Every structure is written in structure tokens, then in C-alpha cells.
Amino acid sequence: MGITYETKIQCDFCGKKDEEVKAVVVGINKSCICDQCVEVAAKFLSEDDKEKGGS
Ligand SMILES: [Zn+2]
């Protein structure tokens, strides 16, 4: 009945496939994020942290 398992992992955030990026991280709920989106998220978090810290 055409049940196919996804062999290609795809980033849920930017839609890029694992072959288009360096790495795609798959979460427990099968949501995926690529290294590029992780970088953006990390940047966002660090900026947020900087704002709060104020140094
Ligand atoms: Zn991505």
C-alpha cells in the first residue's frame, strides 16, 4: 500500500536535505534541524544572552 520510509532526512526549518548541508540532527519527535539552522539558533541564543547579560 505504498508505505515508504523516509530515507532522506530533511531540515524542518529550512527544508534542506542532508545532502545539501553538512549535517542534519534528528530529534526524538523526528523533527530535524540542519547544522546551518543550528548555527542561526545558536547565534540567536547568544545574542539574547548578550542582551540579558549586559556585561
Ligand atoms: Zn536547516
mmCIF file of the protein (N, C-alpha, C, O) and its ligand, coordinates in Angstrom:
data_MODEL
# 
_entry.id   MODEL 
# 
loop_
_entity.id 
_entity.type 
_entity.pdbx_number_of_molecules 
1 polymer     1 
2 non-polymer 1 
# 
_entity_poly.entity_id                      1 
_entity_poly.type                           'polypeptide(L)' 
_entity_poly.nstd_linkage                   no 
_entity_poly.nstd_monomer                   no 
_entity_poly.pdbx_seq_one_letter_code       MGITYETKIQCDFCGKKDEEVKAVVVGINKSCICDQCVEVAAKFLSEDDKEKGGS 
_entity_poly.pdbx_seq_one_letter_code_can   MGITYETKIQCDFCGKKDEEVKAVVVGINKSCICDQCVEVAAKFLSEDDKEKGGS 
_entity_poly.pdbx_strand_id                 A 
# 
loop_
_entity_poly_seq.entity_id 
_entity_poly_seq.num 
_entity_poly_seq.mon_id 
_entity_poly_seq.hetero 
1 1  MET n 
1 2  GLY n 
1 3  ILE n 
1 4  THR n 
1 5  TYR n 
1 6  GLU n 
1 7  THR n 
1 8  LYS n 
1 9  ILE n 
1 10 GLN n 
1 11 CYS n 
1 12 ASP n 
1 13 PHE n 
1 14 CYS n 
1 15 GLY n 
1 16 LYS n 
1 17 LYS n 
1 18 ASP n 
1 19 GLU n 
1 20 GLU n 
1 21 VAL n 
1 22 LYS n 
1 23 ALA n 
1 24 VAL n 
1 25 VAL n 
1 26 VAL n 
1 27 GLY n 
1 28 ILE n 
1 29 ASN n 
1 30 LYS n 
1 31 SER n 
1 32 CYS n 
1 33 ILE n 
1 34 CYS n 
1 35 ASP n 
1 36 GLN n 
1 37 CYS n 
1 38 VAL n 
1 39 GLU n 
1 40 VAL n 
1 41 ALA n 
1 42 ALA n 
1 43 LYS n 
1 44 PHE n 
1 45 LEU n 
1 46 SER n 
1 47 GLU n 
1 48 ASP n 
1 49 ASP n 
1 50 LYS n 
1 51 GLU n 
1 52 LYS n 
1 53 GLY n 
1 54 GLY n 
1 55 SER n 
# 
loop_
_struct_asym.id 
_struct_asym.entity_id 
A 1 
B 2 
# 
loop_
_chem_comp.id 
_chem_comp.type 
_chem_comp.mon_nstd_flag 
ALA 'L-peptide linking' y 
ASN 'L-peptide linking' y 
ASP 'L-peptide linking' y 
CYS 'L-peptide linking' y 
GLN 'L-peptide linking' y 
GLU 'L-peptide linking' y 
GLY 'peptide linking'   y 
ILE 'L-peptide linking' y 
LEU 'L-peptide linking' y 
LYS 'L-peptide linking' y 
MET 'L-peptide linking' y 
PHE 'L-peptide linking' y 
SER 'L-peptide linking' y 
THR 'L-peptide linking' y 
TYR 'L-peptide linking' y 
VAL 'L-peptide linking' y 
ZN  non-polymer         . 
# 
_pdbx_entity_nonpoly.entity_id   2 
_pdbx_entity_nonpoly.name        ? 
_pdbx_entity_nonpoly.comp_id     ZN 
# 
_pdbx_nonpoly_scheme.asym_id         B 
_pdbx_nonpoly_scheme.entity_id       2 
_pdbx_nonpoly_scheme.mon_id          ZN 
_pdbx_nonpoly_scheme.ndb_seq_num     1 
_pdbx_nonpoly_scheme.pdb_seq_num     101 
_pdbx_nonpoly_scheme.auth_seq_num    101 
_pdbx_nonpoly_scheme.pdb_mon_id      ZN 
_pdbx_nonpoly_scheme.auth_mon_id     ZN 
_pdbx_nonpoly_scheme.pdb_strand_id   A 
_pdbx_nonpoly_scheme.pdb_ins_code    . 
# 
loop_
_atom_site.group_PDB 
_atom_site.id 
_atom_site.type_symbol 
_atom_site.label_atom_id 
_atom_site.label_alt_id 
_atom_site.label_comp_id 
_atom_site.label_asym_id 
_atom_site.label_entity_id 
_atom_site.label_seq_id 
_atom_site.pdbx_PDB_ins_code 
_atom_site.Cartn_x 
_atom_site.Cartn_y 
_atom_site.Cartn_z 
_atom_site.occupancy 
_atom_site.B_iso_or_equiv 
_atom_site.pdbx_formal_charge 
_atom_site.auth_seq_id 
_atom_site.auth_comp_id 
_atom_site.auth_asym_id 
_atom_site.auth_atom_id 
_atom_site.pdbx_PDB_model_num 
ATOM   1   N  N  . MET A 1 1  ? 0.826  -1.204 0.000  1.00 0.00 ? 1   MET A N  1 
ATOM   2   C  CA . MET A 1 1  ? 0.000  0.000  0.000  1.00 0.00 ? 1   MET A CA 1 
ATOM   3   C  C  . MET A 1 1  ? 0.868  1.265  0.000  1.00 0.00 ? 1   MET A C  1 
ATOM   4   O  O  . MET A 1 1  ? 0.423  2.339  0.404  1.00 0.00 ? 1   MET A O  1 
ATOM   5   N  N  . GLY A 1 2  ? 2.048  1.120  -0.438 1.00 0.00 ? 2   GLY A N  1 
ATOM   6   C  CA . GLY A 1 2  ? 2.903  2.284  -0.637 1.00 0.00 ? 2   GLY A CA 1 
ATOM   7   C  C  . GLY A 1 2  ? 3.427  2.946  0.603  1.00 0.00 ? 2   GLY A C  1 
ATOM   8   O  O  . GLY A 1 2  ? 3.656  4.156  0.620  1.00 0.00 ? 2   GLY A O  1 
ATOM   9   N  N  . ILE A 1 3  ? 3.619  2.177  1.631  1.00 0.00 ? 3   ILE A N  1 
ATOM   10  C  CA . ILE A 1 3  ? 4.250  2.781  2.814  1.00 0.00 ? 3   ILE A CA 1 
ATOM   11  C  C  . ILE A 1 3  ? 5.751  2.843  2.588  1.00 0.00 ? 3   ILE A C  1 
ATOM   12  O  O  . ILE A 1 3  ? 6.433  1.825  2.473  1.00 0.00 ? 3   ILE A O  1 
ATOM   13  N  N  . THR A 1 4  ? 6.229  4.051  2.529  1.00 0.00 ? 4   THR A N  1 
ATOM   14  C  CA . THR A 1 4  ? 7.663  4.213  2.309  1.00 0.00 ? 4   THR A CA 1 
ATOM   15  C  C  . THR A 1 4  ? 8.287  4.950  3.482  1.00 0.00 ? 4   THR A C  1 
ATOM   16  O  O  . THR A 1 4  ? 7.746  5.940  3.975  1.00 0.00 ? 4   THR A O  1 
ATOM   17  N  N  . TYR A 1 5  ? 9.384  4.471  3.899  1.00 0.00 ? 5   TYR A N  1 
ATOM   18  C  CA . TYR A 1 5  ? 10.083 5.146  4.980  1.00 0.00 ? 5   TYR A CA 1 
ATOM   19  C  C  . TYR A 1 5  ? 11.035 6.181  4.400  1.00 0.00 ? 5   TYR A C  1 
ATOM   20  O  O  . TYR A 1 5  ? 11.767 5.919  3.446  1.00 0.00 ? 5   TYR A O  1 
ATOM   21  N  N  . GLU A 1 6  ? 11.003 7.351  4.999  1.00 0.00 ? 6   GLU A N  1 
ATOM   22  C  CA . GLU A 1 6  ? 11.871 8.425  4.534  1.00 0.00 ? 6   GLU A CA 1 
ATOM   23  C  C  . GLU A 1 6  ? 13.324 8.050  4.796  1.00 0.00 ? 6   GLU A C  1 
ATOM   24  O  O  . GLU A 1 6  ? 13.772 7.959  5.939  1.00 0.00 ? 6   GLU A O  1 
ATOM   25  N  N  . THR A 1 7  ? 14.033 7.839  3.711  1.00 0.00 ? 7   THR A N  1 
ATOM   26  C  CA . THR A 1 7  ? 15.453 7.555  3.861  1.00 0.00 ? 7   THR A CA 1 
ATOM   27  C  C  . THR A 1 7  ? 16.248 8.850  3.816  1.00 0.00 ? 7   THR A C  1 
ATOM   28  O  O  . THR A 1 7  ? 17.368 8.935  4.319  1.00 0.00 ? 7   THR A O  1 
ATOM   29  N  N  . LYS A 1 8  ? 15.637 9.859  3.198  1.00 0.00 ? 8   LYS A N  1 
ATOM   30  C  CA . LYS A 1 8  ? 16.314 11.150 3.111  1.00 0.00 ? 8   LYS A CA 1 
ATOM   31  C  C  . LYS A 1 8  ? 15.836 12.051 4.239  1.00 0.00 ? 8   LYS A C  1 
ATOM   32  O  O  . LYS A 1 8  ? 14.645 12.329 4.385  1.00 0.00 ? 8   LYS A O  1 
ATOM   33  N  N  . ILE A 1 9  ? 16.776 12.485 5.009  1.00 0.00 ? 9   ILE A N  1 
ATOM   34  C  CA . ILE A 1 9  ? 16.457 13.384 6.105  1.00 0.00 ? 9   ILE A CA 1 
ATOM   35  C  C  . ILE A 1 9  ? 16.433 14.811 5.593  1.00 0.00 ? 9   ILE A C  1 
ATOM   36  O  O  . ILE A 1 9  ? 17.256 15.204 4.766  1.00 0.00 ? 9   ILE A O  1 
ATOM   37  N  N  . GLN A 1 10 ? 15.494 15.569 6.087  1.00 0.00 ? 10  GLN A N  1 
ATOM   38  C  CA . GLN A 1 10 ? 15.321 16.942 5.613  1.00 0.00 ? 10  GLN A CA 1 
ATOM   39  C  C  . GLN A 1 10 ? 15.134 17.872 6.803  1.00 0.00 ? 10  GLN A C  1 
ATOM   40  O  O  . GLN A 1 10 ? 14.455 17.532 7.772  1.00 0.00 ? 10  GLN A O  1 
ATOM   41  N  N  . CYS A 1 11 ? 15.735 19.032 6.718  1.00 0.00 ? 11  CYS A N  1 
ATOM   42  C  CA . CYS A 1 11 ? 15.618 20.007 7.792  1.00 0.00 ? 11  CYS A CA 1 
ATOM   43  C  C  . CYS A 1 11 ? 14.200 20.570 7.825  1.00 0.00 ? 11  CYS A C  1 
ATOM   44  O  O  . CYS A 1 11 ? 13.671 20.998 6.800  1.00 0.00 ? 11  CYS A O  1 
ATOM   45  N  N  . ASP A 1 12 ? 13.594 20.566 8.999  1.00 0.00 ? 12  ASP A N  1 
ATOM   46  C  CA . ASP A 1 12 ? 12.234 21.069 9.122  1.00 0.00 ? 12  ASP A CA 1 
ATOM   47  C  C  . ASP A 1 12 ? 12.178 22.592 9.121  1.00 0.00 ? 12  ASP A C  1 
ATOM   48  O  O  . ASP A 1 12 ? 11.111 23.183 8.957  1.00 0.00 ? 12  ASP A O  1 
ATOM   49  N  N  . PHE A 1 13 ? 13.321 23.211 9.304  1.00 0.00 ? 13  PHE A N  1 
ATOM   50  C  CA . PHE A 1 13 ? 13.347 24.663 9.424  1.00 0.00 ? 13  PHE A CA 1 
ATOM   51  C  C  . PHE A 1 13 ? 13.578 25.335 8.075  1.00 0.00 ? 13  PHE A C  1 
ATOM   52  O  O  . PHE A 1 13 ? 12.865 26.276 7.727  1.00 0.00 ? 13  PHE A O  1 
ATOM   53  N  N  . CYS A 1 14 ? 14.557 24.869 7.316  1.00 0.00 ? 14  CYS A N  1 
ATOM   54  C  CA . CYS A 1 14 ? 14.853 25.496 6.038  1.00 0.00 ? 14  CYS A CA 1 
ATOM   55  C  C  . CYS A 1 14 ? 14.527 24.576 4.863  1.00 0.00 ? 14  CYS A C  1 
ATOM   56  O  O  . CYS A 1 14 ? 14.558 25.011 3.712  1.00 0.00 ? 14  CYS A O  1 
ATOM   57  N  N  . GLY A 1 15 ? 14.220 23.325 5.139  1.00 0.00 ? 15  GLY A N  1 
ATOM   58  C  CA . GLY A 1 15 ? 13.798 22.411 4.083  1.00 0.00 ? 15  GLY A CA 1 
ATOM   59  C  C  . GLY A 1 15 ? 14.928 21.786 3.295  1.00 0.00 ? 15  GLY A C  1 
ATOM   60  O  O  . GLY A 1 15 ? 14.688 21.083 2.313  1.00 0.00 ? 15  GLY A O  1 
ATOM   61  N  N  . LYS A 1 16 ? 16.168 22.038 3.718  1.00 0.00 ? 16  LYS A N  1 
ATOM   62  C  CA . LYS A 1 16 ? 17.304 21.463 3.001  1.00 0.00 ? 16  LYS A CA 1 
ATOM   63  C  C  . LYS A 1 16 ? 17.482 19.995 3.363  1.00 0.00 ? 16  LYS A C  1 
ATOM   64  O  O  . LYS A 1 16 ? 17.225 19.580 4.494  1.00 0.00 ? 16  LYS A O  1 
ATOM   65  N  N  . LYS A 1 17 ? 17.927 19.219 2.379  1.00 0.00 ? 17  LYS A N  1 
ATOM   66  C  CA . LYS A 1 17 ? 18.178 17.812 2.623  1.00 0.00 ? 17  LYS A CA 1 
ATOM   67  C  C  . LYS A 1 17 ? 19.568 17.608 3.196  1.00 0.00 ? 17  LYS A C  1 
ATOM   68  O  O  . LYS A 1 17 ? 20.444 18.465 3.082  1.00 0.00 ? 17  LYS A O  1 
ATOM   69  N  N  . ASP A 1 18 ? 19.743 16.452 3.814  1.00 0.00 ? 18  ASP A N  1 
ATOM   70  C  CA . ASP A 1 18 ? 21.023 16.193 4.491  1.00 0.00 ? 18  ASP A CA 1 
ATOM   71  C  C  . ASP A 1 18 ? 22.192 16.218 3.526  1.00 0.00 ? 18  ASP A C  1 
ATOM   72  O  O  . ASP A 1 18 ? 23.335 16.430 3.931  1.00 0.00 ? 18  ASP A O  1 
ATOM   73  N  N  . GLU A 1 19 ? 21.907 16.002 2.248  1.00 0.00 ? 19  GLU A N  1 
ATOM   74  C  CA . GLU A 1 19 ? 22.986 16.025 1.261  1.00 0.00 ? 19  GLU A CA 1 
ATOM   75  C  C  . GLU A 1 19 ? 23.352 17.454 0.856  1.00 0.00 ? 19  GLU A C  1 
ATOM   76  O  O  . GLU A 1 19 ? 24.384 17.693 0.229  1.00 0.00 ? 19  GLU A O  1 
ATOM   77  N  N  . GLU A 1 20 ? 22.477 18.403 1.230  1.00 0.00 ? 20  GLU A N  1 
ATOM   78  C  CA . GLU A 1 20 ? 22.729 19.806 0.891  1.00 0.00 ? 20  GLU A CA 1 
ATOM   79  C  C  . GLU A 1 20 ? 23.477 20.530 2.010  1.00 0.00 ? 20  GLU A C  1 
ATOM   80  O  O  . GLU A 1 20 ? 24.044 21.601 1.797  1.00 0.00 ? 20  GLU A O  1 
ATOM   81  N  N  . VAL A 1 21 ? 23.473 19.940 3.190  1.00 0.00 ? 21  VAL A N  1 
ATOM   82  C  CA . VAL A 1 21 ? 24.140 20.574 4.325  1.00 0.00 ? 21  VAL A CA 1 
ATOM   83  C  C  . VAL A 1 21 ? 25.163 19.612 4.913  1.00 0.00 ? 21  VAL A C  1 
ATOM   84  O  O  . VAL A 1 21 ? 25.244 18.449 4.518  1.00 0.00 ? 21  VAL A O  1 
ATOM   85  N  N  . LYS A 1 22 ? 25.933 20.114 5.855  1.00 0.00 ? 22  LYS A N  1 
ATOM   86  C  CA . LYS A 1 22 ? 26.968 19.278 6.470  1.00 0.00 ? 22  LYS A CA 1 
ATOM   87  C  C  . LYS A 1 22 ? 26.363 18.166 7.308  1.00 0.00 ? 22  LYS A C  1 
ATOM   88  O  O  . LYS A 1 22 ? 26.811 17.020 7.262  1.00 0.00 ? 22  LYS A O  1 
ATOM   89  N  N  . ALA A 1 23 ? 25.335 18.522 8.077  1.00 0.00 ? 23  ALA A N  1 
ATOM   90  C  CA . ALA A 1 23 ? 24.727 17.531 8.957  1.00 0.00 ? 23  ALA A CA 1 
ATOM   91  C  C  . ALA A 1 23 ? 23.298 17.928 9.295  1.00 0.00 ? 23  ALA A C  1 
ATOM   92  O  O  . ALA A 1 23 ? 22.973 19.113 9.365  1.00 0.00 ? 23  ALA A O  1 
ATOM   93  N  N  . VAL A 1 24 ? 22.456 16.938 9.501  1.00 0.00 ? 24  VAL A N  1 
ATOM   94  C  CA . VAL A 1 24 ? 21.095 17.176 9.971  1.00 0.00 ? 24  VAL A CA 1 
ATOM   95  C  C  . VAL A 1 24 ? 20.885 16.396 11.264 1.00 0.00 ? 24  VAL A C  1 
ATOM   96  O  O  . VAL A 1 24 ? 21.092 15.183 11.319 1.00 0.00 ? 24  VAL A O  1 
ATOM   97  N  N  . VAL A 1 25 ? 20.474 17.111 12.292 1.00 0.00 ? 25  VAL A N  1 
ATOM   98  C  CA . VAL A 1 25 ? 20.234 16.472 13.576 1.00 0.00 ? 25  VAL A CA 1 
ATOM   99  C  C  . VAL A 1 25 ? 18.758 16.093 13.664 1.00 0.00 ? 25  VAL A C  1 
ATOM   100 O  O  . VAL A 1 25 ? 17.878 16.918 13.418 1.00 0.00 ? 25  VAL A O  1 
ATOM   101 N  N  . VAL A 1 26 ? 18.499 14.837 14.016 1.00 0.00 ? 26  VAL A N  1 
ATOM   102 C  CA . VAL A 1 26 ? 17.121 14.367 14.123 1.00 0.00 ? 26  VAL A CA 1 
ATOM   103 C  C  . VAL A 1 26 ? 16.738 14.269 15.588 1.00 0.00 ? 26  VAL A C  1 
ATOM   104 O  O  . VAL A 1 26 ? 17.432 13.628 16.377 1.00 0.00 ? 26  VAL A O  1 
ATOM   105 N  N  . GLY A 1 27 ? 15.638 14.904 15.948 1.00 0.00 ? 27  GLY A N  1 
ATOM   106 C  CA . GLY A 1 27 ? 15.169 14.875 17.330 1.00 0.00 ? 27  GLY A CA 1 
ATOM   107 C  C  . GLY A 1 27 ? 14.346 13.637 17.628 1.00 0.00 ? 27  GLY A C  1 
ATOM   108 O  O  . GLY A 1 27 ? 14.092 12.809 16.754 1.00 0.00 ? 27  GLY A O  1 
ATOM   109 N  N  . ILE A 1 28 ? 13.940 13.534 18.871 1.00 0.00 ? 28  ILE A N  1 
ATOM   110 C  CA . ILE A 1 28 ? 13.166 12.371 19.313 1.00 0.00 ? 28  ILE A CA 1 
ATOM   111 C  C  . ILE A 1 28 ? 11.819 12.320 18.596 1.00 0.00 ? 28  ILE A C  1 
ATOM   112 O  O  . ILE A 1 28 ? 11.350 11.242 18.230 1.00 0.00 ? 28  ILE A O  1 
ATOM   113 N  N  . ASN A 1 29 ? 11.205 13.462 18.399 1.00 0.00 ? 29  ASN A N  1 
ATOM   114 C  CA . ASN A 1 29 ? 9.906  13.518 17.720 1.00 0.00 ? 29  ASN A CA 1 
ATOM   115 C  C  . ASN A 1 29 ? 10.047 13.584 16.203 1.00 0.00 ? 29  ASN A C  1 
ATOM   116 O  O  . ASN A 1 29 ? 9.130  13.993 15.491 1.00 0.00 ? 29  ASN A O  1 
ATOM   117 N  N  . LYS A 1 30 ? 11.219 13.171 15.731 1.00 0.00 ? 30  LYS A N  1 
ATOM   118 C  CA . LYS A 1 30 ? 11.515 13.084 14.293 1.00 0.00 ? 30  LYS A CA 1 
ATOM   119 C  C  . LYS A 1 30 ? 11.580 14.438 13.608 1.00 0.00 ? 30  LYS A C  1 
ATOM   120 O  O  . LYS A 1 30 ? 11.585 14.509 12.379 1.00 0.00 ? 30  LYS A O  1 
ATOM   121 N  N  . SER A 1 31 ? 11.629 15.507 14.380 1.00 0.00 ? 31  SER A N  1 
ATOM   122 C  CA . SER A 1 31 ? 11.858 16.811 13.767 1.00 0.00 ? 31  SER A CA 1 
ATOM   123 C  C  . SER A 1 31 ? 13.357 16.960 13.526 1.00 0.00 ? 31  SER A C  1 
ATOM   124 O  O  . SER A 1 31 ? 14.179 16.554 14.346 1.00 0.00 ? 31  SER A O  1 
ATOM   125 N  N  . CYS A 1 32 ? 13.685 17.542 12.398 1.00 0.00 ? 32  CYS A N  1 
ATOM   126 C  CA . CYS A 1 32 ? 15.084 17.621 12.004 1.00 0.00 ? 32  CYS A CA 1 
ATOM   127 C  C  . CYS A 1 32 ? 15.538 19.072 11.913 1.00 0.00 ? 32  CYS A C  1 
ATOM   128 O  O  . CYS A 1 32 ? 14.761 19.963 11.572 1.00 0.00 ? 32  CYS A O  1 
ATOM   129 N  N  . ILE A 1 33 ? 16.796 19.285 12.220 1.00 0.00 ? 33  ILE A N  1 
ATOM   130 C  CA . ILE A 1 33 ? 17.393 20.608 12.059 1.00 0.00 ? 33  ILE A CA 1 
ATOM   131 C  C  . ILE A 1 33 ? 18.798 20.435 11.502 1.00 0.00 ? 33  ILE A C  1 
ATOM   132 O  O  . ILE A 1 33 ? 19.549 19.570 11.953 1.00 0.00 ? 33  ILE A O  1 
ATOM   133 N  N  . CYS A 1 34 ? 19.152 21.259 10.520 1.00 0.00 ? 34  CYS A N  1 
ATOM   134 C  CA . CYS A 1 34 ? 20.465 21.128 9.903  1.00 0.00 ? 34  CYS A CA 1 
ATOM   135 C  C  . CYS A 1 34 ? 21.494 21.985 10.640 1.00 0.00 ? 34  CYS A C  1 
ATOM   136 O  O  . CYS A 1 34 ? 21.140 22.815 11.477 1.00 0.00 ? 34  CYS A O  1 
ATOM   137 N  N  . ASP A 1 35 ? 22.740 21.777 10.324 1.00 0.00 ? 35  ASP A N  1 
ATOM   138 C  CA . ASP A 1 35 ? 23.817 22.485 11.026 1.00 0.00 ? 35  ASP A CA 1 
ATOM   139 C  C  . ASP A 1 35 ? 23.727 23.992 10.810 1.00 0.00 ? 35  ASP A C  1 
ATOM   140 O  O  . ASP A 1 35 ? 24.118 24.778 11.673 1.00 0.00 ? 35  ASP A O  1 
ATOM   141 N  N  . GLN A 1 36 ? 23.205 24.389 9.645  1.00 0.00 ? 36  GLN A N  1 
ATOM   142 C  CA . GLN A 1 36 ? 23.079 25.814 9.360  1.00 0.00 ? 36  GLN A CA 1 
ATOM   143 C  C  . GLN A 1 36 ? 22.034 26.463 10.256 1.00 0.00 ? 36  GLN A C  1 
ATOM   144 O  O  . GLN A 1 36 ? 22.235 27.569 10.757 1.00 0.00 ? 36  GLN A O  1 
ATOM   145 N  N  . CYS A 1 37 ? 20.915 25.770 10.455 1.00 0.00 ? 37  CYS A N  1 
ATOM   146 C  CA . CYS A 1 37 ? 19.860 26.300 11.312 1.00 0.00 ? 37  CYS A CA 1 
ATOM   147 C  C  . CYS A 1 37 ? 20.289 26.261 12.773 1.00 0.00 ? 37  CYS A C  1 
ATOM   148 O  O  . CYS A 1 37 ? 19.898 27.124 13.559 1.00 0.00 ? 37  CYS A O  1 
ATOM   149 N  N  . VAL A 1 38 ? 21.087 25.267 13.139 1.00 0.00 ? 38  VAL A N  1 
ATOM   150 C  CA . VAL A 1 38 ? 21.631 25.200 14.489 1.00 0.00 ? 38  VAL A CA 1 
ATOM   151 C  C  . VAL A 1 38 ? 22.515 26.413 14.744 1.00 0.00 ? 38  VAL A C  1 
ATOM   152 O  O  . VAL A 1 38 ? 22.502 27.000 15.826 1.00 0.00 ? 38  VAL A O  1 
ATOM   153 N  N  . GLU A 1 39 ? 23.283 26.772 13.718 1.00 0.00 ? 39  GLU A N  1 
ATOM   154 C  CA . GLU A 1 39 ? 24.176 27.929 13.818 1.00 0.00 ? 39  GLU A CA 1 
ATOM   155 C  C  . GLU A 1 39 ? 23.367 29.211 14.016 1.00 0.00 ? 39  GLU A C  1 
ATOM   156 O  O  . GLU A 1 39 ? 23.702 30.047 14.855 1.00 0.00 ? 39  GLU A O  1 
ATOM   157 N  N  . VAL A 1 40 ? 22.306 29.349 13.236 1.00 0.00 ? 40  VAL A N  1 
ATOM   158 C  CA . VAL A 1 40 ? 21.432 30.518 13.346 1.00 0.00 ? 40  VAL A CA 1 
ATOM   159 C  C  . VAL A 1 40 ? 20.792 30.557 14.726 1.00 0.00 ? 40  VAL A C  1 
ATOM   160 O  O  . VAL A 1 40 ? 20.716 31.613 15.354 1.00 0.00 ? 40  VAL A O  1 
ATOM   161 N  N  . ALA A 1 41 ? 20.336 29.403 15.193 1.00 0.00 ? 41  ALA A N  1 
ATOM   162 C  CA . ALA A 1 41 ? 19.699 29.321 16.504 1.00 0.00 ? 41  ALA A CA 1 
ATOM   163 C  C  . ALA A 1 41 ? 20.697 29.659 17.602 1.00 0.00 ? 41  ALA A C  1 
ATOM   164 O  O  . ALA A 1 41 ? 20.363 30.350 18.564 1.00 0.00 ? 41  ALA A O  1 
ATOM   165 N  N  . ALA A 1 42 ? 21.913 29.172 17.453 1.00 0.00 ? 42  ALA A N  1 
ATOM   166 C  CA . ALA A 1 42 ? 22.957 29.436 18.445 1.00 0.00 ? 42  ALA A CA 1 
ATOM   167 C  C  . ALA A 1 42 ? 23.288 30.920 18.483 1.00 0.00 ? 42  ALA A C  1 
ATOM   168 O  O  . ALA A 1 42 ? 23.503 31.496 19.550 1.00 0.00 ? 42  ALA A O  1 
ATOM   169 N  N  . LYS A 1 43 ? 23.326 31.529 17.304 1.00 0.00 ? 43  LYS A N  1 
ATOM   170 C  CA . LYS A 1 43 ? 23.597 32.957 17.204 1.00 0.00 ? 43  LYS A CA 1 
ATOM   171 C  C  . LYS A 1 43 ? 22.494 33.748 17.895 1.00 0.00 ? 43  LYS A C  1 
ATOM   172 O  O  . LYS A 1 43 ? 22.744 34.682 18.657 1.00 0.00 ? 43  LYS A O  1 
ATOM   173 N  N  . PHE A 1 44 ? 21.284 33.341 17.603 1.00 0.00 ? 44  PHE A N  1 
ATOM   174 C  CA . PHE A 1 44 ? 20.116 33.987 18.191 1.00 0.00 ? 44  PHE A CA 1 
ATOM   175 C  C  . PHE A 1 44 ? 20.156 33.884 19.708 1.00 0.00 ? 44  PHE A C  1 
ATOM   176 O  O  . PHE A 1 44 ? 19.883 34.851 20.420 1.00 0.00 ? 44  PHE A O  1 
ATOM   177 N  N  . LEU A 1 45 ? 20.499 32.706 20.186 1.00 0.00 ? 45  LEU A N  1 
ATOM   178 C  CA . LEU A 1 45 ? 20.550 32.486 21.634 1.00 0.00 ? 45  LEU A CA 1 
ATOM   179 C  C  . LEU A 1 45 ? 21.674 33.288 22.268 1.00 0.00 ? 45  LEU A C  1 
ATOM   180 O  O  . LEU A 1 45 ? 21.509 33.847 23.352 1.00 0.00 ? 45  LEU A O  1 
ATOM   181 N  N  . SER A 1 46 ? 22.808 33.344 21.599 1.00 0.00 ? 46  SER A N  1 
ATOM   182 C  CA . SER A 1 46 ? 23.944 34.066 22.165 1.00 0.00 ? 46  SER A CA 1 
ATOM   183 C  C  . SER A 1 46 ? 23.666 35.563 22.191 1.00 0.00 ? 46  SER A C  1 
ATOM   184 O  O  . SER A 1 46 ? 24.079 36.268 23.112 1.00 0.00 ? 46  SER A O  1 
ATOM   185 N  N  . GLU A 1 47 ? 22.951 36.045 21.154 1.00 0.00 ? 47  GLU A N  1 
ATOM   186 C  CA . GLU A 1 47 ? 22.575 37.455 21.128 1.00 0.00 ? 47  GLU A CA 1 
ATOM   187 C  C  . GLU A 1 47 ? 21.602 37.768 22.253 1.00 0.00 ? 47  GLU A C  1 
ATOM   188 O  O  . GLU A 1 47 ? 21.690 38.804 22.913 1.00 0.00 ? 47  GLU A O  1 
ATOM   189 N  N  . ASP A 1 48 ? 20.684 36.851 22.448 1.00 0.00 ? 48  ASP A N  1 
ATOM   190 C  CA . ASP A 1 48 ? 19.707 37.001 23.513 1.00 0.00 ? 48  ASP A CA 1 
ATOM   191 C  C  . ASP A 1 48 ? 20.403 37.011 24.864 1.00 0.00 ? 48  ASP A C  1 
ATOM   192 O  O  . ASP A 1 48 ? 20.047 37.768 25.766 1.00 0.00 ? 48  ASP A O  1 
ATOM   193 N  N  . ASP A 1 49 ? 21.398 36.155 24.977 1.00 0.00 ? 49  ASP A N  1 
ATOM   194 C  CA . ASP A 1 49 ? 22.162 36.038 26.221 1.00 0.00 ? 49  ASP A CA 1 
ATOM   195 C  C  . ASP A 1 49 ? 22.935 37.327 26.482 1.00 0.00 ? 49  ASP A C  1 
ATOM   196 O  O  . ASP A 1 49 ? 23.034 37.805 27.612 1.00 0.00 ? 49  ASP A O  1 
ATOM   197 N  N  . LYS A 1 50 ? 23.482 37.872 25.390 1.00 0.00 ? 50  LYS A N  1 
ATOM   198 C  CA . LYS A 1 50 ? 24.277 39.089 25.495 1.00 0.00 ? 50  LYS A CA 1 
ATOM   199 C  C  . LYS A 1 50 ? 23.390 40.251 25.988 1.00 0.00 ? 50  LYS A C  1 
ATOM   200 O  O  . LYS A 1 50 ? 23.788 41.071 26.816 1.00 0.00 ? 50  LYS A O  1 
ATOM   201 N  N  . GLU A 1 51 ? 22.179 40.270 25.436 1.00 0.00 ? 51  GLU A N  1 
ATOM   202 C  CA . GLU A 1 51 ? 21.241 41.306 25.805 1.00 0.00 ? 51  GLU A CA 1 
ATOM   203 C  C  . GLU A 1 51 ? 20.929 41.269 27.305 1.00 0.00 ? 51  GLU A C  1 
ATOM   204 O  O  . GLU A 1 51 ? 20.872 42.298 27.978 1.00 0.00 ? 51  GLU A O  1 
ATOM   205 N  N  . LYS A 1 52 ? 20.733 40.060 27.792 1.00 0.00 ? 52  LYS A N  1 
ATOM   206 C  CA . LYS A 1 52 ? 20.404 39.886 29.204 1.00 0.00 ? 52  LYS A CA 1 
ATOM   207 C  C  . LYS A 1 52 ? 21.596 40.162 30.106 1.00 0.00 ? 52  LYS A C  1 
ATOM   208 O  O  . LYS A 1 52 ? 21.466 40.728 31.191 1.00 0.00 ? 52  LYS A O  1 
ATOM   209 N  N  . GLY A 1 53 ? 22.776 39.740 29.619 1.00 0.00 ? 53  GLY A N  1 
ATOM   210 C  CA . GLY A 1 53 ? 23.985 39.849 30.441 1.00 0.00 ? 53  GLY A CA 1 
ATOM   211 C  C  . GLY A 1 53 ? 24.410 41.288 30.631 1.00 0.00 ? 53  GLY A C  1 
ATOM   212 O  O  . GLY A 1 53 ? 24.663 41.730 31.751 1.00 0.00 ? 53  GLY A O  1 
ATOM   213 N  N  . GLY A 1 54 ? 24.487 42.026 29.512 1.00 0.00 ? 54  GLY A N  1 
ATOM   214 C  CA . GLY A 1 54 ? 24.854 43.416 29.600 1.00 0.00 ? 54  GLY A CA 1 
ATOM   215 C  C  . GLY A 1 54 ? 26.330 43.636 29.905 1.00 0.00 ? 54  GLY A C  1 
ATOM   216 O  O  . GLY A 1 54 ? 26.831 44.727 29.633 1.00 0.00 ? 54  GLY A O  1 
ATOM   217 N  N  . SER A 1 55 ? 27.022 42.709 30.429 1.00 0.00 ? 55  SER A N  1 
ATOM   218 C  CA . SER A 1 55 ? 28.426 42.715 30.823 1.00 0.00 ? 55  SER A CA 1 
ATOM   219 C  C  . SER A 1 55 ? 28.758 43.946 31.651 1.00 0.00 ? 55  SER A C  1 
ATOM   220 O  O  . SER A 1 55 ? 29.903 44.116 32.072 1.00 0.00 ? 55  SER A O  1 
HETATM 221 ZN ZN . ZN  B 2 .  ? 18.029 23.954 8.167  1.00 0.00 2 101 ZN  A ZN 1 
# 
